[in-house]
């Protein structure tokens, strides 16, 4: 399979493959942060060795076609978050993306900038009909990121939280290929 995680540049961000050298910054900036992990499917990392281990897995999976980007602030070179095709269904012509960002960088438009770049890349390089994302309705900021990136509501579902089993309300959003002109600038 071909490498699908390509380097992407925006005005303020570099989106690139993770490297094992990113572990300390990723652990420090978001993977050990309870507030960042509040609405994601994984538990916080209690030790940088957990971060090293997951990054090593991602690095191995690039050769199998995974799409996992490290979000890096271009002005500092600091990894500040991630955006990933968490569910990839090329046979059904769609993927589902998930993302997280260091708390220090919230409310600056970084995640919207990253999501737009990744969405454009996916629609420009695949034959996917749509890209999907979901968010816990209590995480209004994530919903705003999707709305600003032209994702539209597809459905609302009650599902068990993967960490607690508690029923949560999730809003599924989709960016349809037919609704965009491949982000023509």
KOLGU-284738 format. One record per residue (C-alpha): chain; x, y, z. Coordinates in steps of 0.05 Angstrom, whole numbers, plus 5000, padded with zeros to 4 digits. Layout:
REM KOLGU-284738
PT mol    u    v    w
PT   A    X    Y    Z
...
REM end
This chain:
REM KOLGU-284738
PT mol    u    v    w
PT   A 5000 5000 5000
PT   A 5023 5071 4986
PT   A 5039 5123 5039
PT   A 4977 5166 5047
PT   A 4999 5213 5102
PT   A 5032 5268 5062
PT   A 5063 5332 5089
PT   A 5012 5389 5085
PT   A 5026 5463 5098
PT   A 4978 5517 5117
PT   A 4992 5590 5135
PT   A 5009 5572 5207
PT   A 5014 5496 5210
PT   A 5054 5438 5184
PT   A 5016 5372 5182
PT   A 5065 5315 5177
PT   A 5077 5243 5198
PT   A 5093 5230 5270
PT   A 5164 5210 5287
PT   A 5188 5176 5350
PT   A 5225 5240 5367
PT   A 5156 5274 5378
PT   A 5140 5232 5440
PT   A 5162 5281 5494
PT   A 5126 5341 5463
PT   A 5062 5301 5449
PT   A 5061 5274 5520
PT   A 5073 5343 5550
PT   A 5026 5382 5504
PT   A 4963 5338 5500
PT   A 4969 5263 5512
PT   A 4976 5271 5588
PT   A 4922 5326 5594
PT   A 4857 5304 5627
PT   A 4818 5362 5595
PT   A 4842 5345 5525
PT   A 4825 5271 5535
PT   A 4756 5287 5564
PT   A 4719 5275 5498
PT   A 4766 5228 5461
PT   A 4766 5152 5460
PT   A 4833 5142 5493
PT   A 4856 5151 5565
PT   A 4910 5200 5584
PT   A 4981 5175 5581
PT   A 5009 5169 5651
PT   A 5081 5162 5627
PT   A 5119 5184 5564
PT   A 5133 5110 5550
PT   A 5059 5102 5532
PT   A 5066 5159 5483
PT   A 5128 5129 5453
PT   A 5092 5063 5444
PT   A 5031 5091 5408
PT   A 5074 5135 5363
PT   A 5117 5074 5345
PT   A 5053 5038 5325
PT   A 5031 5097 5282
PT   A 5099 5101 5248
PT   A 5094 5026 5231
PT   A 5022 5036 5205
PT   A 5042 5090 5155
PT   A 5066 5035 5108
PT   A 4997 5003 5111
PT   A 4964 5067 5087
PT   A 4942 5099 5153
PT   A 4927 5174 5154
PT   A 4955 5203 5220
PT   A 4981 5274 5221
PT   A 5021 5309 5274
PT   A 4999 5382 5277
PT   A 5060 5426 5284
PT   A 5062 5501 5296
PT   A 5106 5527 5239
PT   A 5131 5586 5279
PT   A 5161 5542 5334
PT   A 5165 5471 5305
PT   A 5126 5448 5366
PT   A 5077 5389 5359
PT   A 5010 5416 5385
PT   A 4959 5363 5365
PT   A 4937 5307 5319
PT   A 4886 5293 5265
PT   A 4873 5222 5241
PT   A 4828 5180 5197
PT   A 4806 5139 5257
PT   A 4759 5096 5215
PT   A 4780 5087 5143
PT   A 4732 5051 5095
PT   A 4760 5057 5024
PT   A 4714 5000 5002
PT   A 4654 5042 5025
PT   A 4686 5107 4999
PT   A 4690 5145 5064
PT   A 4731 5156 5126
PT   A 4718 5185 5195
PT   A 4767 5235 5224
PT   A 4783 5250 5296
PT   A 4827 5304 5325
PT   A 4855 5335 5388
PT   A 4895 5396 5405
PT   A 4938 5420 5463
PT   A 4896 5462 5510
PT   A 4946 5520 5505
PT   A 4926 5528 5432
PT   A 4850 5525 5437
PT   A 4808 5582 5410
PT   A 4859 5604 5357
PT   A 4830 5570 5296
PT   A 4886 5519 5291
PT   A 4842 5458 5290
PT   A 4796 5488 5237
PT   A 4857 5504 5195
PT   A 4883 5432 5203
PT   A 4816 5400 5189
PT   A 4805 5440 5126
PT   A 4874 5421 5100
PT   A 4865 5347 5115
PT   A 4794 5347 5086
PT   A 4819 5379 5023
PT   A 4876 5329 5018
PT   A 4830 5269 5028
PT   A 4779 5292 4977
PT   A 4833 5311 4927
PT   A 4870 5244 4932
PT   A 4816 5192 4942
PT   A 4749 5174 4910
PT   A 4714 5180 4977
PT   A 4642 5205 4974
PT   A 4646 5237 5042
PT   A 4687 5248 5105
PT   A 4652 5238 5171
PT   A 4667 5262 5242
PT   A 4629 5256 5307
PT   A 4631 5296 5370
PT   A 4600 5291 5439
PT   A 4546 5345 5441
PT   A 4576 5371 5506
PT   A 4640 5388 5467
PT   A 4612 5449 5431
PT   A 4681 5473 5409
PT   A 4690 5410 5368
PT   A 4623 5422 5335
PT   A 4643 5493 5317
PT   A 4707 5467 5284
PT   A 4666 5420 5240
PT   A 4615 5474 5223
PT   A 4670 5524 5204
PT   A 4699 5469 5160
PT   A 4633 5461 5122
PT   A 4613 5395 5154
PT   A 4537 5386 5159
PT   A 4497 5346 5209
PT   A 4482 5275 5186
PT   A 4449 5247 5249
PT   A 4449 5247 5325
PT   A 4457 5182 5362
PT   A 4460 5158 5434
PT   A 4520 5113 5442
PT   A 4562 5086 5499
PT   A 4624 5125 5517
PT   A 4682 5080 5498
PT   A 4718 5095 5564
PT   A 4661 5094 5614
PT   A 4604 5057 5580
PT   A 4558 5115 5600
PT   A 4508 5134 5546
PT   A 4528 5199 5511
PT   A 4497 5239 5455
PT   A 4540 5244 5392
PT   A 4528 5288 5332
PT   A 4553 5258 5267
PT   A 4576 5309 5215
PT   A 4594 5298 5142
PT   A 4631 5336 5089
PT   A 4602 5310 5023
PT   A 4643 5310 4960
PT   A 4581 5334 4923
PT   A 4575 5395 4970
PT   A 4645 5422 4954
PT   A 4681 5443 4892
PT   A 4744 5408 4917
PT   A 4760 5471 4957
PT   A 4775 5511 4894
PT   A 4812 5573 4917
REM end
